Amino acid sequence: MWMIPFLICFPFVVSLLMFTIRVNKVRNTIAYISAGTIMAATGIFAITWFAGGCQSMDLYYHTHLIDMIMLGAVWLLMVLVTYLSFKHKKAWVSLLSIIPTIMVTYLELYGPEKAEIAHVHVDRLAVLMCIIVGIIGSLIVIYSVGYMHGYHHHHTEFEDRRYYFFTLLFIFLGAMFGFVLSDGLLWLDLFWEMTSICSFLLIRYTKTEEAINNAFRALWMNLLGGAALVIAICYVGYTSGNLTLSNLVERGVAGDATAVIPVALIAVAALTKAAQMPFSTWLMGAMVAPTPSSALLHSATMVKAGVYVLFRLAPAMCGTTTGLLISFIGGFTFFAASIMAIAQTDGKKVLAFSTISNLGLMVACAGVGTSETLWAGIFLMMFHAISKSLLFQNTGATENSLHSRDIEDMHGLIYRLPRLGAFMFIGIAGMFLAPFGMLISKWSALKASVDESNIFLVLFIVFGSATTMFYWTKWMSKIISYTDTEIKVKDITKKDELISLMVHAVLMIALCLLFPVLSVIYVEPLLTEIFGVAIAVLPMGVLLLLIAIVVFIFLVPLMAFRFATSLKVRQKLSYMNGINVGNNKEFVDAMGDNKHLFMTNWYFAHTLGQRKLMQPCIWITTAWLVVMLCIIVGGAV
């Protein structure tokens, strides 16, 4: 299929144009056209595949020349990492790139004879990931054009390097297409490293000391995962000679002892990419990057690469010690990160902790490894990709208009900035309200955990879901609460930003309405491909009832807005424990002093904050990781 090399290579070609063209208007036009082309190519690819009967395909067997080119690319990435590591006096980080590169090179050139393999595998899961990358990623590129213009208008202290920013965005899109379509482990490794380095370079975009330090934290953690991946690849190369992920999973399901260690190593590598504890801190530090990179790399797509790999490995982890390792870390991360999210007032930090938490639930679903939990995990991934991309972009647009992303400053947002308030309501609703996919998926994961008698995971899901509802409810209540403030706020959101936000909102609503259909025609057949059987998690009658509830939920912000509009005419004064002065914003107390009335949420910052809880959580998960890996290796040996 010609679309596969096009999807992988076209973004790289565009990235060269982005880097060489320094005229903003010309580069912006090319960005629009290129993003539209990628979306169209993704659509053609998916439609062609559907029209062909949705058959799994193994492609590109004889690729010696391409393999050598890719090996050269691995060395170029190593040179770049080494140069920047020495430049910023963090030379030790380069070892995490140098040593794996040498190992891969030796395996490729001097290792044992390897089986003839297909380097690309196309199935329902790969196509789903391509749709997420192609559609969501391209929309974020369109949003970035307007956002970055405003960003450098307000942040004149930073060098305007939009050519560099858009270059990295398109490189990342090409790498993600390559990653999700690759079945060959050596190809997978290259694209893994490319996404890690793109993340590193985008985090250090502003070149501040904080940005550079956070970027290197992200780099060494992701390279550590890459090193585990390379060790697994070499182990597979010397034990079986078949360097494909699908063959490794098949051998793991069949109980092949030589598959135990590489499955565990690749699963641990995926934990770093998915920002699971003890590797979560890199994602928090990544929030210093401009909002579009947070939406694209650190919420909607890159972190999904780790989840994607775990979904592939799920059948091989079911009922194993590796599955127990992964499900515990995922469940614990879901619970712990949701607690820490309660203490955040910065909207972007809430989204970051929420991302880590929701990824934890997806990871836990993969670790349990049953058809039922993977059904939940796949819907979690779809809803999360759209919701978080929408929320990150909307938070950035709101910050540009309010000059703040503090949740407390968003009081009555739906009345002060109606469009942005409505988009934010839709995004938050998609994250936690019934009957949205997040809630249904949590219920499904909980039921499967009970069936598996996984007590730890049951507790994590129950209490993690409760804390999740707590912090989302606070934020949603803020934006739909009535305000009679006289402070005028001008919506300065640009048209390209609005286009992306509107499309995201439509996709979110469409996914809510159509997920019963998607379950029947796509997700259940996907699970049949993976497990040989699919379980209908919810009856169709229940799913149709939930659709009716969705329609009602989206009437809430509309009714609130209309009510507030009429309330301005017939507003009644509230008793505020003093003398009313004619409005609901201030009063005179018993001492004759003027008091200003304000409302604020309670954030438990000194008891549930990151500084209090993150370090103990890291130690707990590190200990669990080390102990379980020792058990796995000891049992395999």
C-alpha positions as CSV (number, residue, x, y, z in Angstrom):
1,M,0.0,0.0,0.0
2,W,1.5,3.3,-1.1
3,M,-0.2,5.2,1.7
4,I,2.1,3.5,4.3
5,P,5.4,4.9,3.1
6,F,3.6,8.2,2.3
7,L,2.3,8.6,5.9
8,I,5.8,7.9,7.3
9,C,7.9,9.8,4.8
10,F,5.7,12.8,3.9
11,P,6.0,14.5,7.4
12,F,9.8,14.2,7.2
13,V,9.8,16.0,3.8
14,V,7.6,18.7,5.2
15,S,9.9,19.1,8.2
16,L,12.7,20.0,5.9
17,L,10.6,22.7,4.4
18,M,9.6,24.0,7.9
19,F,13.3,24.3,8.8
20,T,14.5,26.0,5.7
21,I,11.6,28.5,5.2
22,R,11.9,31.4,7.6
23,V,9.0,33.5,6.3
24,N,6.2,32.9,8.8
25,K,3.2,33.4,6.4
26,V,4.7,31.0,3.8
27,R,5.6,28.4,6.4
28,N,2.1,28.7,8.0
29,T,0.5,28.1,4.6
30,I,2.6,25.0,4.0
31,A,1.7,23.8,7.6
32,Y,-2.0,24.1,6.8
33,I,-1.7,22.3,3.5
34,S,0.5,19.6,4.9
35,A,-1.7,19.0,7.9
36,G,-4.7,18.7,5.6
37,T,-2.8,16.3,3.3
38,I,-1.9,14.1,6.3
39,M,-5.5,14.0,7.4
40,A,-6.7,13.2,3.9
41,A,-4.0,10.5,3.5
42,T,-5.0,9.0,6.8
43,G,-8.6,8.9,5.7
44,I,-7.7,7.3,2.4
45,F,-5.6,4.7,4.2
46,A,-8.3,3.8,6.6
47,I,-11.1,3.7,4.0
48,T,-9.0,1.6,1.6
49,W,-8.2,-0.8,4.4
50,F,-11.9,-1.0,5.4
51,A,-13.0,-1.5,1.8
52,G,-10.5,-4.3,1.5
53,G,-12.3,-6.3,4.3
54,C,-10.2,-5.1,7.3
55,Q,-7.7,-7.9,6.7
56,S,-4.5,-8.0,8.7
57,M,-1.5,-7.5,6.4
58,D,2.2,-8.2,6.8
59,L,4.3,-6.1,4.4
60,Y,7.9,-5.2,3.5
61,Y,9.9,-8.3,3.8
62,H,13.1,-7.5,1.8
63,T,14.3,-4.2,3.2
64,H,18.1,-4.5,3.5
65,L,18.8,-1.1,2.1
66,I,16.1,0.6,4.2
67,D,17.5,-1.3,7.3
68,M,21.0,0.3,6.6
69,I,19.5,3.7,6.2
70,M,17.6,3.3,9.5
71,L,20.8,2.1,11.2
72,G,22.5,5.3,9.9
73,A,19.6,7.3,11.4
74,V,20.1,5.7,14.7
75,W,23.7,6.8,14.7
76,L,22.7,10.4,13.8
77,L,20.4,10.5,16.7
78,M,23.1,9.1,19.0
79,V,25.5,11.9,17.8
80,L,22.9,14.5,18.4
81,V,22.2,13.3,21.9
82,T,25.9,13.0,22.7
83,Y,26.6,16.5,21.4
84,L,23.8,18.1,23.4
85,S,24.6,16.1,26.5
86,F,28.2,17.3,26.5
87,K,27.1,20.9,25.6
88,H,24.9,21.1,28.7
89,K,27.4,19.2,31.0
90,K,25.2,16.1,31.3
91,A,27.6,13.7,29.6
92,W,26.4,10.7,31.4
93,V,23.0,10.9,29.6
94,S,24.8,10.2,26.3
95,L,25.7,6.7,27.6
96,L,22.0,5.7,27.5
97,S,22.2,6.4,23.7
98,I,25.7,5.3,22.9
99,I,25.6,1.8,24.5
100,P,22.2,0.8,23.0
101,T,23.3,2.1,19.5
102,I,26.4,-0.1,19.6
103,M,24.4,-3.1,20.7
104,V,21.8,-2.6,17.9
105,T,24.6,-2.1,15.3
106,Y,26.4,-5.3,16.4
107,L,23.2,-7.3,16.3
108,E,22.3,-6.0,12.8
109,L,25.8,-6.4,11.3
110,Y,27.5,-9.2,13.2
111,G,24.7,-11.0,15.1
112,P,23.3,-14.5,14.5
113,E,21.3,-15.3,11.3
114,K,17.9,-13.7,11.5
115,A,14.6,-14.9,10.1
116,E,13.1,-13.2,7.1
117,I,10.4,-11.0,8.6
118,A,7.7,-8.5,7.6
119,H,8.7,-5.2,9.0
120,V,5.2,-3.7,8.8
121,H,2.0,-5.1,10.3
122,V,-1.4,-3.6,9.6
123,D,-4.4,-4.5,11.7
124,R,-7.3,-2.8,13.5
125,L,-5.1,-1.6,16.4
126,A,-2.5,-0.1,14.1
127,V,-5.2,1.6,11.9
128,L,-6.8,3.0,15.0
129,M,-3.5,4.5,16.2
130,C,-2.9,5.9,12.7
131,I,-6.3,7.6,12.8
132,I,-5.5,9.1,16.2
133,V,-2.0,10.3,15.1
134,G,-3.2,11.5,11.7
135,I,-6.4,13.4,12.7
136,I,-5.6,14.6,16.2
137,G,-1.9,15.3,15.4
138,S,-2.8,17.3,12.2
139,L,-5.5,19.4,14.1
140,I,-2.9,20.3,16.7
141,V,-0.5,21.5,13.9
142,I,-3.3,23.7,12.6
143,Y,-3.9,25.0,16.2
144,S,-0.2,25.6,16.6
145,V,0.0,28.1,13.8
146,G,-2.3,30.6,15.6
147,Y,-1.1,29.7,19.1
148,M,2.6,30.2,18.4
149,H,1.9,33.6,16.8
150,G,0.2,34.7,20.0
151,Y,2.8,32.9,22.1
152,H,5.7,35.0,20.8
153,H,3.6,38.1,20.8
154,H,3.2,37.7,24.6
155,H,6.5,36.1,25.4
156,T,9.0,38.4,23.7
157,E,11.7,37.3,26.0
158,F,12.0,34.0,24.1
159,E,13.7,33.7,20.8
160,D,11.2,33.2,17.9
161,R,12.1,29.7,16.6
162,R,8.8,28.7,15.0
163,Y,10.6,27.1,12.1
164,Y,12.3,24.8,14.7
165,F,9.0,24.1,16.5
166,F,7.1,23.1,13.4
167,T,10.1,21.0,12.1
168,L,9.9,18.9,15.2
169,L,6.1,18.6,15.1
170,F,6.2,17.0,11.6
171,I,9.2,14.8,12.4
172,F,7.2,13.5,15.4
173,L,4.2,12.8,13.2
174,G,6.3,10.7,10.8
175,A,8.0,8.9,13.7
176,M,4.6,8.0,15.3
177,F,3.2,6.6,12.0
178,G,6.4,4.5,11.7
179,F,6.1,3.4,15.3
180,V,2.5,2.1,15.2
181,L,2.9,0.4,11.8
182,S,6.2,-1.3,12.6
183,D,6.3,-4.9,13.6
184,G,10.0,-5.4,13.2
185,L,11.7,-4.6,16.5
186,L,14.6,-2.8,14.9
187,W,12.3,-0.4,13.1
188,L,10.3,0.0,16.3
189,D,13.5,0.9,18.2
190,L,14.4,3.7,15.7
191,F,11.0,5.3,15.8
192,W,10.9,5.0,19.6
193,E,14.2,6.9,19.9
194,M,12.9,9.6,17.4
195,T,9.8,10.3,19.5
196,S,11.9,10.5,22.7
197,I,14.3,13.0,21.1
198,C,11.5,15.1,19.6
199,S,10.0,15.3,23.1
200,F,13.4,16.4,24.5
201,L,13.9,19.1,21.9
202,L,10.5,20.5,22.3
203,I,10.6,20.7,26.1
204,R,13.8,22.7,25.8
205,Y,12.3,25.1,23.3
206,T,12.5,28.2,25.4
207,K,16.2,27.4,26.4
208,T,15.6,28.5,30.0
209,E,17.5,26.6,32.7
210,E,14.3,25.0,33.9
211,A,13.3,23.9,30.4
212,I,16.8,22.4,29.8
213,N,16.8,20.5,33.1
214,N,13.3,19.2,32.5
215,A,14.1,18.2,29.0
216,F,17.1,16.2,30.1
217,R,15.0,14.5,32.8
218,A,12.5,13.4,30.1
219,L,15.4,12.4,27.8
220,W,17.2,10.1,30.2
221,M,14.0,8.4,31.4
222,N,12.9,7.7,27.9
223,L,16.4,6.6,26.8
224,L,16.4,4.3,29.8
225,G,13.2,2.7,28.4
226,G,14.9,2.6,25.0
227,A,17.9,0.8,26.6
228,A,15.5,-1.8,28.0
229,L,13.9,-2.2,24.6
230,V,17.3,-2.8,23.0
231,I,18.3,-5.4,25.5
232,A,15.0,-7.2,24.8
233,I,15.7,-7.0,21.1
234,C,19.2,-8.5,21.4
235,Y,17.8,-11.2,23.7
236,V,15.2,-12.1,21.1
237,G,17.8,-12.0,18.3
238,Y,20.1,-14.5,20.0
239,T,17.3,-16.8,21.3
240,S,14.9,-17.0,18.4
241,G,16.2,-15.0,15.5
242,N,12.7,-13.7,14.7
243,L,12.8,-10.0,15.4
244,T,9.1,-9.1,15.3
245,L,6.8,-8.0,18.1
246,S,3.9,-10.3,16.9
247,N,6.1,-13.4,17.0
248,L,7.3,-12.5,20.5
249,V,3.7,-12.2,21.7
250,E,2.8,-15.5,20.1
251,R,5.6,-17.2,21.8
252,G,4.7,-15.6,25.1
253,V,1.1,-16.8,24.8
254,A,2.3,-20.3,24.0
255,G,4.4,-20.3,27.2
256,D,7.8,-20.2,25.6
257,A,10.3,-19.6,28.4
258,T,12.6,-17.6,26.2
259,A,9.8,-15.0,25.7
260,V,9.4,-14.1,29.4
261,I,12.4,-11.8,29.8
262,P,12.0,-9.8,26.6
263,V,8.2,-9.3,27.2
264,A,9.0,-8.0,30.7
265,L,11.8,-5.7,29.4
266,I,9.6,-4.2,26.6
267,A,6.7,-3.8,29.1
268,V,9.0,-1.9,31.5
269,A,10.3,0.2,28.6
270,A,6.6,1.1,27.8
271,L,6.2,2.3,31.3
272,T,8.8,5.0,30.8
273,K,7.1,6.2,27.6
274,A,3.7,6.2,29.2
275,A,5.0,8.2,32.2
276,Q,4.1,5.7,34.8
277,M,5.6,5.8,38.3
278,P,8.5,5.8,39.1
279,F,9.0,7.6,35.7
280,S,6.2,10.1,35.9
281,T,8.2,13.2,36.8
282,W,9.4,13.7,33.2
283,L,5.8,14.4,32.1
284,M,5.3,17.0,34.8
285,G,8.5,18.8,33.8
286,A,7.4,18.7,30.1
287,M,4.6,21.2,30.9
288,V,7.2,24.0,30.5
289,A,6.9,23.4,26.7
290,P,4.4,25.5,24.6
291,T,0.8,24.2,24.9
292,P,0.7,22.5,21.4
293,S,3.6,20.2,22.2
294,S,1.9,19.3,25.5
295,A,-1.2,18.4,23.6
296,L,0.5,16.5,20.9
297,L,3.4,14.7,22.5
298,H,2.6,14.6,26.2
299,S,-1.1,13.9,26.2
300,A,-2.7,12.9,22.9
301,T,-0.2,10.7,21.1
302,M,3.4,10.1,22.3
303,V,2.5,8.8,25.7
304,K,0.0,6.5,23.9
305,A,3.0,4.8,22.2
306,G,3.8,3.1,25.5
307,V,0.2,2.1,26.0
308,Y,0.0,0.8,22.4
309,V,3.0,-1.5,23.0
310,L,1.4,-2.8,26.2
311,F,-1.8,-3.5,24.4
312,R,0.2,-5.5,21.9
313,L,1.8,-7.4,24.8
314,A,-1.4,-7.9,26.8
315,P,-2.1,-11.5,25.7
316,A,1.4,-12.5,26.7
317,M,1.1,-10.8,30.1
318,C,-2.3,-12.3,31.0
319,G,-2.0,-14.3,34.2
320,T,1.8,-13.9,34.4
321,T,4.2,-12.2,36.9
322,T,4.9,-9.5,34.3
323,G,1.1,-8.8,34.1
324,L,1.0,-8.5,37.9
325,L,4.0,-6.1,37.8
326,I,2.4,-3.9,35.1
327,S,-1.2,-4.0,36.5
328,F,0.0,-3.0,40.0
329,I,2.1,-0.1,38.7
330,G,-0.7,1.1,36.4
331,G,-3.3,0.9,39.2
332,F,-1.1,2.6,41.8
333,T,-0.2,5.4,39.3
334,F,-3.9,5.9,38.5
335,F,-4.7,6.3,42.2
336,A,-1.7,8.3,43.4
337,A,-1.7,10.8,40.4
338,S,-5.4,11.4,40.9
339,I,-4.8,12.3,44.5
340,M,-2.0,14.7,43.6
341,A,-4.2,16.3,40.9
342,I,-6.6,17.5,43.7
343,A,-4.0,19.8,45.0
344,Q,-3.3,21.6,41.7
345,T,-4.7,25.0,40.9
346,D,-2.8,25.4,37.6
347,G,-5.0,24.0,34.8
348,K,-2.1,22.6,32.9
349,K,-0.8,20.8,35.9
350,V,-4.2,19.3,36.6
351,L,-4.2,18.0,33.0
352,A,-0.7,16.6,33.4
353,F,-1.5,14.7,36.6
354,S,-4.8,13.6,35.0
355,T,-2.9,12.3,32.0
356,I,-0.6,10.3,34.2
357,S,-3.5,8.9,36.1
358,N,-5.6,7.9,33.1
359,L,-2.6,6.4,31.4
360,G,-2.2,4.3,34.6
361,L,-5.6,2.9,34.2
362,M,-4.9,2.0,30.5
363,V,-1.6,0.3,31.7
364,A,-3.5,-1.6,34.4
365,C,-6.0,-2.8,31.8
366,A,-3.1,-4.1,29.6
367,G,-1.5,-5.7,32.6
368,V,-4.6,-7.8,33.5
369,G,-4.5,-8.8,29.8
370,T,-8.1,-10.1,29.3
371,S,-10.4,-9.3,26.4
372,E,-12.7,-7.4,28.8
373,T,-10.0,-5.1,30.2
374,L,-8.5,-4.4,26.8
375,W,-12.0,-3.3,25.6
376,A,-11.9,-0.8,28.4
377,G,-8.4,0.2,27.7
378,I,-9.0,0.9,24.0
379,F,-12.0,3.1,24.7
380,L,-10.0,4.9,27.4
381,M,-7.3,5.6,24.8
382,M,-9.8,6.9,22.3
383,F,-11.7,9.2,24.7
384,H,-8.5,10.4,26.3
385,A,-6.8,11.3,23.1
386,I,-9.6,13.6,22.0
387,S,-10.5,15.0,25.4
388,K,-7.0,15.8,26.5
389,S,-6.0,17.3,23.2
390,L,-9.1,19.5,23.4
391,L,-8.5,20.5,27.0
392,F,-4.8,21.3,26.5
393,Q,-5.5,23.5,23.5
394,N,-8.5,25.1,25.2
395,T,-6.5,25.8,28.4
396,G,-3.8,27.5,26.2
397,A,-6.4,29.6,24.4
398,T,-8.1,30.5,27.7
399,E,-4.7,31.5,29.2
400,N,-4.1,33.9,26.2
401,S,-7.5,35.6,26.9
402,L,-7.5,35.6,30.7
403,H,-3.7,35.9,31.1
404,S,-4.0,33.1,33.6
405,R,-4.5,29.3,33.6
406,D,-5.4,29.2,37.3
407,I,-8.7,27.3,37.8
408,E,-9.9,30.0,40.2
409,D,-9.6,32.6,37.5
410,M,-11.9,30.6,35.3
411,H,-15.0,31.2,37.5
412,G,-18.0,31.7,35.3
413,L,-15.9,31.0,32.2
414,I,-18.9,29.9,30.2
415,Y,-20.5,33.4,30.6
416,R,-17.3,35.4,30.2
417,L,-15.8,33.4,27.3
418,P,-18.8,31.3,26.1
419,R,-17.0,29.5,23.3
420,L,-14.0,28.5,25.3
421,G,-16.2,27.7,28.3
422,A,-18.4,25.4,26.2
423,F,-15.3,23.6,24.7
424,M,-13.9,23.1,28.2
425,F,-17.2,21.7,29.5
426,I,-17.3,19.2,26.6
427,G,-13.6,18.2,27.2
428,I,-14.1,17.7,31.0
429,A,-17.4,15.9,30.5
430,G,-15.7,13.5,28.2
431,M,-13.2,12.7,30.9
432,F,-15.5,11.7,33.8
433,L,-19.2,12.1,33.4
434,A,-21.6,9.2,32.9
435,P,-22.1,7.7,30.3
436,F,-18.9,8.8,28.7
437,G,-16.2,6.3,27.8
438,M,-14.0,7.0,30.7
439,L,-16.6,6.0,33.2
440,I,-17.8,3.0,31.3
441,S,-14.2,1.9,30.8
442,K,-13.4,2.2,34.5
443,W,-16.5,0.1,35.3
444,S,-15.4,-2.5,32.9
445,A,-11.8,-2.5,34.3
446,L,-13.2,-2.8,37.8
447,K,-15.5,-5.8,36.9
448,A,-12.6,-7.6,35.2
449,S,-10.3,-7.0,38.2
450,V,-13.0,-8.5,40.5
451,D,-13.3,-11.5,38.2
452,E,-9.5,-11.9,38.4
453,S,-9.5,-11.5,42.2
454,N,-6.9,-8.7,41.8
455,I,-7.7,-7.0,45.1
456,F,-5.0,-4.3,44.8
457,L,-6.3,-3.2,41.4
458,V,-9.9,-3.2,42.7
459,L,-9.0,-0.8,45.5
460,F,-6.9,1.4,43.2
461,I,-9.8,1.7,40.7
462,V,-12.5,2.4,43.3
463,F,-10.6,5.1,45.2
464,G,-8.9,6.5,42.1
465,S,-12.2,7.0,40.4
466,A,-13.5,8.8,43.5
467,T,-10.6,11.2,43.6
468,T,-10.8,11.7,39.8
469,M,-14.4,12.8,40.2
470,F,-13.4,15.2,42.9
471,Y,-10.9,17.3,40.9
472,W,-12.9,17.2,37.7
473,T,-16.1,18.3,39.5
474,K,-14.2,21.3,41.1
475,W,-13.1,22.5,37.7
476,M,-16.4,21.9,35.9
477,S,-18.3,23.7,38.7
478,K,-16.0,26.7,38.4
479,I,-16.6,27.2,34.7
480,I,-20.4,26.9,34.8
481,S,-20.9,28.8,38.1
482,Y,-22.8,32.1,37.6
483,T,-20.8,35.3,37.9
484,D,-21.9,38.8,37.7
485,T,-18.4,40.3,37.3
486,E,-18.2,43.5,35.4
487,I,-14.7,42.7,34.2
488,K,-14.8,42.4,30.5
489,V,-12.8,39.7,28.9
490,K,-12.0,39.8,25.2
491,D,-11.8,36.4,23.4
492,I,-8.6,36.7,21.3
493,T,-8.7,33.1,20.1
494,K,-7.6,32.9,16.5
495,K,-9.5,31.3,13.7
496,D,-7.1,28.4,13.2
497,E,-7.2,27.7,17.0
498,L,-11.0,27.7,16.9
499,I,-11.1,25.4,13.9
500,S,-9.1,22.8,15.8
501,L,-11.2,23.3,19.0
502,M,-14.5,23.0,17.1
503,V,-13.4,19.8,15.3
504,H,-12.2,18.3,18.6
505,A,-15.5,19.1,20.3
506,V,-17.5,17.6,17.4
507,L,-15.3,14.5,17.5
508,M,-15.8,14.2,21.2
509,I,-19.6,14.4,20.9
510,A,-19.6,12.0,18.0
511,L,-17.5,9.5,19.9
512,C,-19.9,9.7,22.8
513,L,-22.9,9.1,20.6
514,L,-21.4,6.4,18.4
515,F,-19.3,4.4,20.8
516,P,-21.9,1.5,21.0
517,V,-21.6,1.2,17.2
518,L,-17.8,1.4,17.4
519,S,-17.8,-1.3,20.0
520,V,-19.8,-3.7,17.8
521,I,-18.2,-3.0,14.4
522,Y,-14.6,-2.2,15.4
523,V,-13.4,-2.8,18.9
524,E,-14.9,-6.3,19.4
525,P,-13.5,-7.5,16.0
526,L,-10.2,-5.9,17.1
527,L,-10.2,-8.0,20.3
528,T,-11.1,-11.1,18.3
529,E,-7.9,-10.5,16.3
530,I,-5.8,-10.3,19.5
531,F,-7.5,-12.9,21.7
532,G,-9.4,-15.1,19.2
533,V,-12.6,-14.1,21.1
534,A,-14.3,-10.9,22.2
535,I,-16.6,-10.3,25.1
536,A,-19.5,-7.9,24.9
537,V,-18.9,-5.8,28.0
538,L,-22.3,-3.9,27.9
539,P,-25.6,-5.0,26.3
540,M,-26.7,-2.9,23.3
541,G,-29.8,-1.8,25.2
542,V,-27.7,-0.3,28.0
543,L,-25.5,1.4,25.5
544,L,-28.4,3.0,23.7
545,L,-29.8,4.2,27.0
546,L,-26.5,5.9,27.7
547,I,-26.6,7.7,24.4
548,A,-29.9,9.3,25.5
549,I,-28.1,10.5,28.7
550,V,-25.3,12.0,26.6
551,V,-27.9,14.2,24.8
552,F,-29.2,15.5,28.2
553,I,-25.7,16.2,29.6
554,F,-24.8,18.5,26.7
555,L,-28.0,20.6,27.4
556,V,-26.6,21.5,30.8
557,P,-24.2,24.4,29.7
558,L,-26.8,25.7,27.3
559,M,-29.5,25.8,30.0
560,A,-27.0,27.4,32.5
561,F,-26.1,30.1,30.1
562,R,-29.8,30.9,29.3
563,F,-30.6,30.9,33.0
564,A,-27.8,33.3,33.8
565,T,-28.8,35.6,31.0
566,S,-32.3,35.9,32.4
567,L,-30.9,36.1,36.0
568,K,-29.2,39.3,35.2
569,V,-32.5,41.0,34.9
570,R,-34.2,39.6,38.0
571,Q,-31.2,38.9,40.2
572,K,-31.8,38.7,44.0
573,L,-29.4,39.8,46.6
574,S,-27.9,37.2,48.9
575,Y,-27.4,37.6,52.6
576,M,-23.6,37.7,53.3
577,N,-23.5,38.0,57.1
578,G,-23.5,41.8,56.8
579,I,-25.1,44.8,55.1
580,N,-25.8,44.5,51.4
581,V,-24.4,47.2,49.3
582,G,-26.5,46.5,46.2
583,N,-24.6,43.6,44.6
584,N,-23.5,40.1,45.4
585,K,-19.8,40.9,45.3
586,E,-19.3,42.8,48.6
587,F,-20.9,43.7,51.9
588,V,-20.3,45.7,55.1
589,D,-19.4,43.7,58.2
590,A,-20.3,44.3,61.8
591,M,-17.3,46.6,62.3
592,G,-18.3,48.8,59.4
593,D,-15.5,47.5,57.1
594,N,-16.1,46.8,53.4
595,K,-15.6,43.1,52.6
596,H,-15.2,41.6,49.2
597,L,-16.9,38.3,48.6
598,F,-15.2,35.6,46.7
599,M,-15.5,31.8,46.3
600,T,-12.7,29.4,46.0
601,N,-12.1,25.6,45.9
602,W,-10.2,23.8,48.6
603,Y,-7.1,22.2,47.2
604,F,-5.4,20.4,50.1
605,A,-2.1,21.7,48.8
606,H,-0.1,21.1,52.0
607,T,-1.3,17.5,52.5
608,L,-1.9,16.1,49.0
609,G,0.6,18.1,46.9
610,Q,3.3,16.8,44.7
611,R,6.0,17.6,47.2
612,K,4.4,15.6,49.9
613,L,3.4,12.5,47.9
614,M,5.5,12.1,44.8
615,Q,8.7,10.9,46.4
616,P,7.1,8.2,48.6
617,C,5.2,7.0,45.5
618,I,8.4,6.8,43.5
619,W,10.1,4.7,46.2
620,I,7.1,2.3,46.4
621,T,6.9,1.7,42.7
622,T,10.7,1.5,42.3
623,A,10.8,-1.2,45.0
624,W,7.9,-3.1,43.4
625,L,9.6,-2.9,40.0
626,V,13.0,-4.1,41.2
627,V,11.5,-7.0,43.2
628,M,9.2,-8.2,40.5
629,L,11.9,-8.0,37.8
630,C,14.2,-10.1,40.0
631,I,11.4,-12.7,40.4
632,I,10.8,-12.7,36.6
633,V,14.5,-13.1,35.7
634,G,15.1,-15.6,38.4
635,G,12.1,-17.7,37.3
636,A,13.1,-17.5,33.6
637,V,16.7,-18.5,34.3
